[in-house]
Amino acid sequence: MKRHLFFGFAILAFFTSLAIAQGDAELERLDEKFSRHLQNRLPGWKHERGEPIQGSKNVLIQYWSYQNRRIKIAITPLKSAEEARDNMKDFPTNERTAEELKGFGDQAFAWGYAGSRIYFRKGRFVVFVSTYAEVDWDPDAKSLSRSDKADRERSEMRRLSREFAQHMVSAIDLP
């Protein structure tokens, strides 16, 4: 009996590690594909791979930075497009400030400060993009009024989130 129990645990451990390894390999391929695509289109931007929050699994985190701008992208590959659709179905109800976007995958929403957070799905992938722009460090920041800085910050965050989201939509289908 103990031998059967031990054998059962060994098989379970083997298949669990195999599933984790397959997930890790897929995330590595996605990281390479997205990095290659964005570096070709946005020379000068620096890429860093991030770690998902503790307890999360099968999530790719990328950070992109250029001067005083920073983008965070979180990509979750799900088992199917249906699962991705189900994952997003309650979002507009739960996030009342969500604005539906067109042209960003199969379904997309913007919300948050200046609409700078974008949540979209394309096929079986769910993607979150957020941006931070430190306008106070722009070369001409000292000549800008507080109002002009705030306007630039909103404009930059909105523009960059949409630009990166559009790049991600394109990159998902690349080999």
C-alpha positions, 0 to 999 in steps of 0.5 A, a space after each residue: 500500500 505504501 509503495 502504491 501511495 509513493 508511486 502515485 505521489 511520484 507520478 503526480 510530482 512528475 506531471 506537475 513539474 512537467 506542466 510547470 516546465 511547459 508553462 515556463 518554456 512558453 513564457 520564455 518564448 513569449 518574452 523573447 518574441 515580444 522583446 524582439 518585436 518591441 526592440 525592433 520597433 522602439 530602439 533605445 527602450 530598455 527591457 527588463 523581465 519582472 516577477 509576478 506577485 507571489 502566488 501567481 503563475 503562468 504570467 509574463 511581466 515585462 518592464 520597458 523604460 526610456 528616459 523617464 517613461 516606464 511601461 509595465 506589461 503583464 501577459 497571461 496565456 490561457 488555455 483557450 480564447 473562451 477562457 480569456 473571454 470568461 476572464 474578462 467578462 465581468 471587468 466592465 461591471 467591476 471597473 465602472 470607469 472602464 472605456 471600451 476600446 476598438 482596434 486592440 485585439 478581440 476586446 479591450 478596455 482603458 481606465 484609470 488616470 487619463 485612461 492609461 491602463 489598458 486591459 485587452 484580450 487577443 485569442 487566448 492571451 489576456 494583456 494588461 498595460 500600464 504607464 508611468 511618465 515622470 514629466 518633472 524630469 523632462 528637459 523643458 519641465 522647468 519652463 512648464 506650468 503645473 497645469 502644463 506638466 499635468 496635461 503632458 503627463 496625462 497625454 504621455 501616459 495615455 499615448 504610450 499605453 495605447 502604443 505599447 498595447 497596439 505593439 502587443 496586439 501585433 506581436 501576439 501573432 508573430 512566430 
